[in-house]
Amino acid sequence: MARISWDDYFMEMAKLASRRSSCIRRQVGAVLTKDNHIISTGYNGSPKGTEHCIDIGCIREKNHIPSGERHELCRGTHAEQNCIAQAAYSGVSTKDTVIYTKVFPCTMCLKIMINAGVKEIVYEEDYNDSLSEQLIKESGILVRKIKVV
Protein backbone atom coordinates (compact mmCIF):
# COMPACT_ATOMS: atom_id res chain seq x y z
CA MET A 1 0.00 0.00 0.00
CA ALA A 2 1.46 3.37 -1.03
CA ARG A 3 1.08 6.40 1.20
CA ILE A 4 -0.10 9.65 -0.36
CA SER A 5 2.29 12.58 -0.48
CA TRP A 6 2.10 15.51 1.91
CA ASP A 7 0.91 17.69 -0.99
CA ASP A 8 -1.92 15.30 -1.81
CA TYR A 9 -2.85 14.93 1.86
CA PHE A 10 -3.06 18.66 2.53
CA MET A 11 -4.83 19.42 -0.76
CA GLU A 12 -7.43 16.76 0.01
CA MET A 13 -7.91 18.43 3.41
CA ALA A 14 -8.43 21.77 1.64
CA LYS A 15 -11.03 20.15 -0.61
CA LEU A 16 -12.75 18.67 2.45
CA ALA A 17 -12.81 22.12 4.10
CA SER A 18 -14.41 23.54 0.94
CA ARG A 19 -17.45 21.35 1.57
CA ARG A 20 -18.33 23.64 4.52
CA SER A 21 -18.53 26.67 2.20
CA SER A 22 -21.75 28.66 2.17
CA CYS A 23 -20.93 30.40 -1.12
CA ILE A 24 -23.31 29.86 -4.02
CA ARG A 25 -20.75 30.55 -6.76
CA ARG A 26 -17.55 28.73 -5.76
CA GLN A 27 -16.59 26.46 -2.89
CA VAL A 28 -13.00 26.95 -1.77
CA GLY A 29 -11.05 25.49 1.13
CA ALA A 30 -7.59 26.22 2.49
CA VAL A 31 -5.17 24.56 4.89
CA LEU A 32 -2.27 26.37 6.52
CA THR A 33 0.67 24.15 7.44
CA LYS A 34 4.04 24.42 9.10
CA ASP A 35 6.60 21.62 9.14
CA ASN A 36 3.96 19.23 7.75
CA HIS A 37 1.52 20.01 10.57
CA ILE A 38 -1.87 21.61 10.04
CA ILE A 39 -2.12 24.83 12.02
CA SER A 40 -5.37 26.17 10.58
CA THR A 41 -8.13 25.54 8.05
CA GLY A 42 -10.64 27.79 6.36
CA TYR A 43 -13.39 27.88 3.79
CA ASN A 44 -15.24 30.70 2.06
CA GLY A 45 -18.44 31.99 3.59
CA SER A 46 -20.09 34.75 5.56
CA PRO A 47 -18.47 35.99 8.78
CA LYS A 48 -19.43 34.42 12.12
CA GLY A 49 -22.97 35.20 13.20
CA THR A 50 -24.08 36.66 9.86
CA GLU A 51 -26.49 35.24 7.33
CA HIS A 52 -25.16 32.94 4.65
CA CYS A 53 -25.56 33.44 0.91
CA ILE A 54 -27.00 29.92 0.55
CA ASP A 55 -29.86 31.16 2.79
CA ILE A 56 -30.43 34.72 1.57
CA GLY A 57 -28.93 34.78 -1.92
CA CYS A 58 -25.80 36.15 -3.47
CA ILE A 59 -25.25 39.90 -3.80
CA ARG A 60 -22.83 39.29 -6.68
CA GLU A 61 -25.33 37.17 -8.60
CA LYS A 62 -28.11 39.70 -8.07
CA ASN A 63 -25.87 42.49 -9.41
CA HIS A 64 -24.38 40.43 -12.27
CA ILE A 65 -20.80 40.94 -11.03
CA PRO A 66 -18.35 38.74 -12.97
CA SER A 67 -15.92 36.44 -11.20
CA GLY A 68 -12.64 38.14 -10.37
CA GLU A 69 -14.12 41.65 -10.14
CA ARG A 70 -15.26 43.84 -7.25
CA HIS A 71 -14.30 41.40 -4.48
CA GLU A 72 -15.50 43.89 -1.89
CA LEU A 73 -19.09 43.40 -3.02
CA CYS A 74 -19.48 40.04 -1.33
CA ARG A 75 -20.77 38.91 2.07
CA GLY A 76 -18.22 36.11 2.16
CA THR A 77 -14.71 35.93 3.45
CA HIS A 78 -12.34 33.92 1.27
CA ALA A 79 -11.00 30.57 2.46
CA GLU A 80 -7.42 31.82 2.65
CA GLN A 81 -8.48 34.88 4.67
CA ASN A 82 -10.46 32.69 7.07
CA CYS A 83 -7.53 30.30 7.38
CA ILE A 84 -5.12 33.07 8.40
CA ALA A 85 -7.73 34.75 10.62
CA GLN A 86 -8.37 31.44 12.41
CA ALA A 87 -4.65 31.08 13.15
CA ALA A 88 -4.57 34.65 14.51
CA TYR A 89 -7.71 34.02 16.59
CA SER A 90 -5.94 31.03 18.17
CA GLY A 91 -2.68 32.93 18.66
CA VAL A 92 -0.72 30.77 16.20
CA SER A 93 2.08 32.33 14.15
CA THR A 94 1.71 32.19 10.38
CA LYS A 95 5.35 33.04 9.70
CA ASP A 96 7.08 30.64 7.28
CA THR A 97 3.93 28.61 6.60
CA VAL A 98 2.69 26.82 3.50
CA ILE A 99 -0.91 27.32 2.44
CA TYR A 100 -2.79 24.76 0.37
CA THR A 101 -5.78 26.17 -1.45
CA LYS A 102 -8.02 24.86 -4.19
CA VAL A 103 -7.77 28.06 -6.22
CA PHE A 104 -4.92 30.45 -7.08
CA PRO A 105 -5.30 33.36 -4.63
CA CYS A 106 -6.92 36.64 -5.54
CA THR A 107 -5.12 39.93 -4.91
CA MET A 108 -6.88 40.51 -1.57
CA CYS A 109 -5.90 37.09 -0.23
CA LEU A 110 -2.36 37.34 -1.55
CA LYS A 111 -1.76 40.68 0.18
CA ILE A 112 -2.81 39.10 3.47
CA MET A 113 -0.60 36.06 2.84
CA ILE A 114 2.41 38.27 2.11
CA ASN A 115 1.94 40.24 5.32
CA ALA A 116 1.21 37.07 7.34
CA GLY A 117 4.57 35.58 6.35
CA VAL A 118 3.34 32.72 4.18
CA LYS A 119 6.38 31.33 2.35
CA GLU A 120 4.69 29.02 -0.15
CA ILE A 121 1.34 28.67 -1.90
CA VAL A 122 0.22 25.33 -3.30
CA TYR A 123 -2.91 25.40 -5.42
CA GLU A 124 -4.84 23.29 -7.90
CA GLU A 125 -7.10 25.55 -10.00
CA ASP A 126 -6.15 28.72 -11.87
CA TYR A 127 -7.82 32.06 -11.18
CA ASN A 128 -7.37 34.98 -13.53
CA ASP A 129 -6.00 37.88 -11.50
CA SER A 130 -3.09 39.71 -13.15
CA LEU A 131 -2.30 41.90 -10.12
CA SER A 132 -2.06 38.81 -7.92
CA GLU A 133 0.36 37.24 -10.38
CA GLN A 134 2.48 40.41 -10.38
CA LEU A 135 2.53 40.64 -6.57
CA ILE A 136 3.59 37.01 -6.25
CA LYS A 137 6.60 37.70 -8.46
CA GLU A 138 7.54 40.70 -6.33
CA SER A 139 6.93 38.96 -2.99
CA GLY A 140 9.28 36.03 -3.39
CA ILE A 141 6.63 33.57 -2.22
CA LEU A 142 7.09 30.16 -3.80
CA VAL A 143 4.09 29.02 -5.84
CA ARG A 144 3.31 25.51 -7.04
CA LYS A 145 0.36 24.24 -9.01
CA ILE A 146 -0.43 20.59 -8.38
CA LYS A 147 -3.08 18.16 -9.51
CA VAL A 148 -4.22 15.65 -6.91
CA VAL A 149 -5.03 12.27 -8.40
C-alpha positions as CSV (number, residue, x, y, z in Angstrom):
1,M,0.0,0.0,0.0
2,A,1.5,3.4,-1.0
3,R,1.1,6.4,1.2
4,I,-0.1,9.6,-0.4
5,S,2.3,12.6,-0.5
6,W,2.1,15.5,1.9
7,D,0.9,17.7,-1.0
8,D,-1.9,15.3,-1.8
9,Y,-2.8,14.9,1.9
10,F,-3.1,18.7,2.5
11,M,-4.8,19.4,-0.8
12,E,-7.4,16.8,0.0
13,M,-7.9,18.4,3.4
14,A,-8.4,21.8,1.6
15,K,-11.0,20.1,-0.6
16,L,-12.7,18.7,2.5
17,A,-12.8,22.1,4.1
18,S,-14.4,23.5,0.9
19,R,-17.5,21.3,1.6
20,R,-18.3,23.6,4.5
21,S,-18.5,26.7,2.2
22,S,-21.8,28.7,2.2
23,C,-20.9,30.4,-1.1
24,I,-23.3,29.9,-4.0
25,R,-20.8,30.5,-6.8
26,R,-17.6,28.7,-5.8
27,Q,-16.6,26.5,-2.9
28,V,-13.0,26.9,-1.8
29,G,-11.1,25.5,1.1
30,A,-7.6,26.2,2.5
31,V,-5.2,24.6,4.9
32,L,-2.3,26.4,6.5
33,T,0.7,24.2,7.4
34,K,4.0,24.4,9.1
35,D,6.6,21.6,9.1
36,N,4.0,19.2,7.7
37,H,1.5,20.0,10.6
38,I,-1.9,21.6,10.0
39,I,-2.1,24.8,12.0
40,S,-5.4,26.2,10.6
41,T,-8.1,25.5,8.1
42,G,-10.6,27.8,6.4
43,Y,-13.4,27.9,3.8
44,N,-15.2,30.7,2.1
45,G,-18.4,32.0,3.6
46,S,-20.1,34.8,5.6
47,P,-18.5,36.0,8.8
48,K,-19.4,34.4,12.1
49,G,-23.0,35.2,13.2
50,T,-24.1,36.7,9.9
51,E,-26.5,35.2,7.3
52,H,-25.2,32.9,4.7
53,C,-25.6,33.4,0.9
54,I,-27.0,29.9,0.5
55,D,-29.9,31.2,2.8
56,I,-30.4,34.7,1.6
57,G,-28.9,34.8,-1.9
58,C,-25.8,36.1,-3.5
59,I,-25.3,39.9,-3.8
60,R,-22.8,39.3,-6.7
61,E,-25.3,37.2,-8.6
62,K,-28.1,39.7,-8.1
63,N,-25.9,42.5,-9.4
64,H,-24.4,40.4,-12.3
65,I,-20.8,40.9,-11.0
66,P,-18.3,38.7,-13.0
67,S,-15.9,36.4,-11.2
68,G,-12.6,38.1,-10.4
69,E,-14.1,41.6,-10.1
70,R,-15.3,43.8,-7.3
71,H,-14.3,41.4,-4.5
72,E,-15.5,43.9,-1.9
73,L,-19.1,43.4,-3.0
74,C,-19.5,40.0,-1.3
75,R,-20.8,38.9,2.1
76,G,-18.2,36.1,2.2
77,T,-14.7,35.9,3.4
78,H,-12.3,33.9,1.3
79,A,-11.0,30.6,2.5
80,E,-7.4,31.8,2.6
81,Q,-8.5,34.9,4.7
82,N,-10.5,32.7,7.1
83,C,-7.5,30.3,7.4
84,I,-5.1,33.1,8.4
85,A,-7.7,34.7,10.6
86,Q,-8.4,31.4,12.4
87,A,-4.7,31.1,13.2
88,A,-4.6,34.6,14.5
89,Y,-7.7,34.0,16.6
90,S,-5.9,31.0,18.2
91,G,-2.7,32.9,18.7
92,V,-0.7,30.8,16.2
93,S,2.1,32.3,14.2
94,T,1.7,32.2,10.4
95,K,5.4,33.0,9.7
96,D,7.1,30.6,7.3
97,T,3.9,28.6,6.6
98,V,2.7,26.8,3.5
99,I,-0.9,27.3,2.4
100,Y,-2.8,24.8,0.4
101,T,-5.8,26.2,-1.5
102,K,-8.0,24.9,-4.2
103,V,-7.8,28.1,-6.2
104,F,-4.9,30.5,-7.1
105,P,-5.3,33.4,-4.6
106,C,-6.9,36.6,-5.5
107,T,-5.1,39.9,-4.9
108,M,-6.9,40.5,-1.6
109,C,-5.9,37.1,-0.2
110,L,-2.4,37.3,-1.5
111,K,-1.8,40.7,0.2
112,I,-2.8,39.1,3.5
113,M,-0.6,36.1,2.8
114,I,2.4,38.3,2.1
115,N,1.9,40.2,5.3
116,A,1.2,37.1,7.3
117,G,4.6,35.6,6.4
118,V,3.3,32.7,4.2
119,K,6.4,31.3,2.4
120,E,4.7,29.0,-0.2
121,I,1.3,28.7,-1.9
122,V,0.2,25.3,-3.3
123,Y,-2.9,25.4,-5.4
124,E,-4.8,23.3,-7.9
125,E,-7.1,25.5,-10.0
126,D,-6.1,28.7,-11.9
127,Y,-7.8,32.1,-11.2
128,N,-7.4,35.0,-13.5
129,D,-6.0,37.9,-11.5
130,S,-3.1,39.7,-13.1
131,L,-2.3,41.9,-10.1
132,S,-2.1,38.8,-7.9
133,E,0.4,37.2,-10.4
134,Q,2.5,40.4,-10.4
135,L,2.5,40.6,-6.6
136,I,3.6,37.0,-6.3
137,K,6.6,37.7,-8.5
138,E,7.5,40.7,-6.3
139,S,6.9,39.0,-3.0
140,G,9.3,36.0,-3.4
141,I,6.6,33.6,-2.2
142,L,7.1,30.2,-3.8
143,V,4.1,29.0,-5.8
144,R,3.3,25.5,-7.0
145,K,0.4,24.2,-9.0
146,I,-0.4,20.6,-8.4
147,K,-3.1,18.2,-9.5
148,V,-4.2,15.7,-6.9
149,V,-5.0,12.3,-8.4
